[in-house]
């Protein structure tokens, strides 16, 4: 009777050890192929509203530390509701400061870059596309 109650006292230790193990596995999987296998896990986690809010808050905090002007621009654009209406997006862009607009355009340009081709056929198709656009 007494021996079984002692093991009950170790329950928090088991829970913490389990959480540490999950965190270690998650960090190891994140290092494999640039996080390719973590993306589906994170996408599944974002379906839980509480976890989604936590991840958005962490992302915003990291962005504010890294590029405060871009974080400010994104916050202003989100408040304006640019995701739903392109006219609102244009109006909201005109209300940004010069630094915010520059940071947003750089980030949007970096996201809009063409992906690196994975094989020879795609690489040649990309080269042909670039030659056509340069010839104009």
C-alpha positions, 0 to 999 in steps of 0.5 A: 500500500505504501509502495504504490503511493510513493510512485504516485508522488513521481507523476510530475517527474514522469510528466516533465520527463515526457515533455523534455523527451518530446521537445528533444525529438522535436528539435532533432526532427527540426534539424533534418532537411531544414525542418521539412518534417516539422512543417506538417506537425506545426500545421496540425498544431495551428488548428488548435486555437490556443497553440495558434495564438501562442505561435503567432505571438512568438512569431511577432515577438521574434519579428519585432526583435529582428526587424521592427519596421517590418513588424510595424508594417505588418501590424498596420496591414493586418489592422486594415484587413488587407487579406480580404480586399486588394483595394484596402491593401493599396490604401493601407500601403499608402499609409505606411511610413517610408521605412515601413514600406521599404521593409515590407516591399523587401520582405514581399520581394524575398517571398515572391522570388522564384524557387530554386529548381530541383532538376535539370529540366526545371533549371533549363525552363527557368533559364529560358523564362529569364532570357525571355524577360530580359529580352523585353 
